Amino acid sequence: MTNRQSSAFDFDALRPPSPFMGETHRAWRESLRRFVERELVPHVTEWDEAGHVPREAFTKAGAFGLLGASYPEEYGGWSEGYDRFHGIVTSEELARMGAGGVSAALMVHGIGLPPILAIGSDEMKQRIAPPVLRGEMQISLAITEPDAGSDVAAITTRAERSGDCYVINGAKMYITGGMTSHHATTAVRTGGAGAGGISLLLIDLNAKGVTRTPLKKQGWWASDTAAIHFDDVVVPGRDLIGAEGQGFAGIMRNFNSERLGMASGATASARVCIEDAAGWAQQRRTFGQRLADHQVIRHKIAEMAQRVNATTAYLEHCAWRVMGGETPVADLCLLKVQASQTLEFCAREATQIMGGAGYMRGSRVERIYREVRVNAIGGGSEEIMRDLAARQLGL
Ligand SMILES: Cc1cc2nc3c(=O)[nH]c(=O)nc-3n(C[C@H](O)[C@H](O)[C@H](O)COP(=O)(O)OP(=O)(O)OC[C@H]3O[C@@H](n4cnc5c(N)ncnc54)[C@H](O)[C@@H]3O)c2cc1C
């Protein structure tokens, strides 16, 4: 975090007042901020450089209630009084660390667990959800394959029935938490070609026949990413999530909430860029005056704020519609594009304003700059989001 005195460019001051947030959202923000500043912020640079978040951080996040936020009480979570706007607060406070890799590592269950809670058996929910929400067990989501990313319906990892088990052969790619997770909610082909032949299976990543290979990447260093091979891996039939052939629908449902979450985090990361760039511009002097006194720099900061404010309004409007029971697929897709492009613009301008200092490792802006592309590609790339939105709009 910066040591500057509070100003109009502080993270909080930069956030437009929300008509959707009240006392409970403020209280959750305060409480979560204290946890993040005490337990996470002091370590983020070390964890990012090490490419690893220690398990102790997961159990602390579990004990605090971060991992269980929005999940049913019966599995050790808490959802009473937690709405989409508390979810936005959570994304914002994690983004404020300026270390997306730490958030991606800690919160990977946010994509791996929901399909189990939505369509898994009661036995599976009881077995998996409580230890995951306590931070003792980690669960990833494995959909992407070496030859099937955007085109999810083209996956080829095969699950053949053999007695009361499935035998899995195939490969998954770019799996967040894939090196450290105990399980993966995995898309497999149980039927014929296309979306209708896809099912979801809970796969034990320590099972015989599973090989995991770490992948190095541009950003999100604290979050491990893996290529995973399945070679005759035997999975008990009870670990089928939902019914055979229901996998594609389960994956798509998951994507809608992942996209809202990614848009919240990207918008808040863009706000971090303004905070740090504006702070720098008010202190750094060139040609006898503060950077902020040069009109070009002032306009860069104004444009960053303009774009972040517009994106925040769109984000809140989408969240409000989702809370009202709608699934505004086209707008969730366009929101994700809007947020990743806002982040891209702000990360670029903030790095530019900070000059050489913005290029040095260990600062929030430098890390965020390296996280831009994963926001534009992961969870549905910009091209795919626009195309899906256009089709939803009837084109
Ligand atoms: C850091 C990171 C973490 C990830 N974590 C996970 C995870 O936990 N689980 C998981 O399952 N996946 C994960 N992914 C994978 C991610 O979801 C995919 O990378 C993404 O869906 C894109 O697939 P692809 O990389 O195969 O690109 P491709 O599908 O090969 O696309 C390549 C490019 O072509 C464009 N393109 C493709 N089709 C079209 C088209 N019809 N029209 C126009 N343009 C098109 C795309 O937009 C993209 O720009 C992760 C990726 C990254 C980078």
Ligand as a Chemical Component Dictionary entry (heavy atoms), coordinates in Angstrom:
data_LIG
# 
_chem_comp.id                   LIG 
_chem_comp.type                 NON-POLYMER 
_chem_comp.pdbx_formal_charge   0 
_chem_comp.three_letter_code    LIG 
# 
loop_
_chem_comp_atom.comp_id 
_chem_comp_atom.atom_id 
_chem_comp_atom.alt_atom_id 
_chem_comp_atom.type_symbol 
_chem_comp_atom.charge 
_chem_comp_atom.model_Cartn_x 
_chem_comp_atom.model_Cartn_y 
_chem_comp_atom.model_Cartn_z 
_chem_comp_atom.pdbx_ordinal 
LIG C1  C1  C 0 -3.515  -17.574 -16.258 1  
LIG C2  C2  C 0 -4.618  -18.410 -16.816 2  
LIG C3  C3  C 0 -5.391  -19.183 -15.962 3  
LIG C4  C4  C 0 -6.384  -20.016 -16.475 4  
LIG N1  N1  N 0 -7.089  -20.805 -15.620 5  
LIG C5  C5  C 0 -7.959  -21.724 -16.113 6  
LIG C6  C6  C 0 -8.622  -22.653 -15.245 7  
LIG O1  O1  O 0 -8.467  -22.609 -14.009 8  
LIG N2  N2  N 0 -9.426  -23.587 -15.801 9  
LIG C7  C7  C 0 -9.631  -23.676 -17.146 10 
LIG O2  O2  O 0 -10.372 -24.552 -17.582 11 
LIG N3  N3  N 0 -9.040  -22.783 -18.001 12 
LIG C8  C8  C 0 -8.196  -21.822 -17.514 13 
LIG N4  N4  N 0 -7.585  -20.944 -18.365 14 
LIG C9  C9  C 0 -7.807  -21.065 -19.798 15 
LIG C10 C10 C 0 -8.648  -19.958 -20.406 16 
LIG O3  O3  O 0 -9.997  -20.090 -20.045 17 
LIG C11 C11 C 0 -8.397  -20.023 -21.912 18 
LIG O4  O4  O 0 -7.073  -19.590 -22.139 19 
LIG C12 C12 C 0 -9.376  -19.194 -22.709 20 
LIG O5  O5  O 0 -10.667 -19.758 -22.638 21 
LIG C13 C13 C 0 -8.960  -19.098 -24.186 22 
LIG O6  O6  O 0 -8.669  -20.358 -24.723 23 
LIG P1  P1  P 0 -7.278  -20.591 -25.497 24 
LIG O7  O7  O 0 -6.184  -20.069 -24.666 25 
LIG O8  O8  O 0 -7.222  -22.012 -25.891 26 
LIG O9  O9  O 0 -7.350  -19.687 -26.797 27 
LIG P2  P2  P 0 -8.073  -20.045 -28.185 28 
LIG O10 O10 O 0 -9.429  -20.554 -27.945 29 
LIG O11 O11 O 0 -7.144  -20.877 -28.993 30 
LIG O12 O12 O 0 -8.149  -18.599 -28.835 31 
LIG C14 C14 C 0 -6.984  -17.882 -29.266 32 
LIG C15 C15 C 0 -7.384  -16.485 -29.697 33 
LIG O13 O13 O 0 -8.290  -16.579 -30.776 34 
LIG C16 C16 C 0 -9.498  -15.916 -30.469 35 
LIG N5  N5  N 0 -10.611 -16.678 -31.021 36 
LIG C17 C17 C 0 -10.914 -17.980 -30.816 37 
LIG N6  N6  N 0 -12.038 -18.312 -31.467 38 
LIG C18 C18 C 0 -12.450 -17.191 -32.120 39 
LIG C19 C19 C 0 -13.565 -16.887 -32.935 40 
LIG N7  N7  N 0 -14.519 -17.785 -33.217 41 
LIG N8  N8  N 0 -13.666 -15.631 -33.427 42 
LIG C20 C20 C 0 -12.740 -14.692 -33.139 43 
LIG N9  N9  N 0 -11.670 -14.918 -32.337 44 
LIG C21 C21 C 0 -11.532 -16.147 -31.840 45 
LIG C22 C22 C 0 -9.575  -15.874 -28.953 46 
LIG O14 O14 O 0 -10.335 -14.807 -28.498 47 
LIG C23 C23 C 0 -8.115  -15.699 -28.597 48 
LIG O15 O15 O 0 -7.776  -14.336 -28.710 49 
LIG C24 C24 C 0 -6.618  -20.054 -17.878 50 
LIG C25 C25 C 0 -5.871  -19.246 -18.727 51 
LIG C26 C26 C 0 -4.882  -18.434 -18.224 52 
LIG C27 C27 C 0 -4.084  -17.590 -19.171 53 
# 
loop_
_chem_comp_bond.comp_id 
_chem_comp_bond.atom_id_1 
_chem_comp_bond.atom_id_2 
_chem_comp_bond.value_order 
_chem_comp_bond.pdbx_ordinal 
LIG C1  C2  SING 1  
LIG C2  C3  SING 2  
LIG C2  C26 DOUB 3  
LIG C3  C4  DOUB 4  
LIG C4  N1  SING 5  
LIG C4  C24 SING 6  
LIG N1  C5  DOUB 7  
LIG C5  C6  SING 8  
LIG C5  C8  SING 9  
LIG C6  O1  DOUB 10 
LIG C6  N2  SING 11 
LIG N2  C7  SING 12 
LIG C7  O2  DOUB 13 
LIG C7  N3  SING 14 
LIG N3  C8  DOUB 15 
LIG C8  N4  SING 16 
LIG N4  C9  SING 17 
LIG N4  C24 SING 18 
LIG C9  C10 SING 19 
LIG C10 O3  SING 20 
LIG C10 C11 SING 21 
LIG C11 O4  SING 22 
LIG C11 C12 SING 23 
LIG C12 O5  SING 24 
LIG C12 C13 SING 25 
LIG C13 O6  SING 26 
LIG O6  P1  SING 27 
LIG P1  O7  DOUB 28 
LIG P1  O8  SING 29 
LIG P1  O9  SING 30 
LIG O9  P2  SING 31 
LIG P2  O10 DOUB 32 
LIG P2  O11 SING 33 
LIG P2  O12 SING 34 
LIG O12 C14 SING 35 
LIG C14 C15 SING 36 
LIG C15 O13 SING 37 
LIG C15 C23 SING 38 
LIG O13 C16 SING 39 
LIG C16 N5  SING 40 
LIG C16 C22 SING 41 
LIG N5  C17 SING 42 
LIG N5  C21 SING 43 
LIG C17 N6  DOUB 44 
LIG N6  C18 SING 45 
LIG C18 C19 SING 46 
LIG C18 C21 DOUB 47 
LIG C19 N7  SING 48 
LIG C19 N8  DOUB 49 
LIG N8  C20 SING 50 
LIG C20 N9  DOUB 51 
LIG N9  C21 SING 52 
LIG C22 O14 SING 53 
LIG C22 C23 SING 54 
LIG C23 O15 SING 55 
LIG C24 C25 DOUB 56 
LIG C25 C26 SING 57 
LIG C26 C27 SING 58 
# 
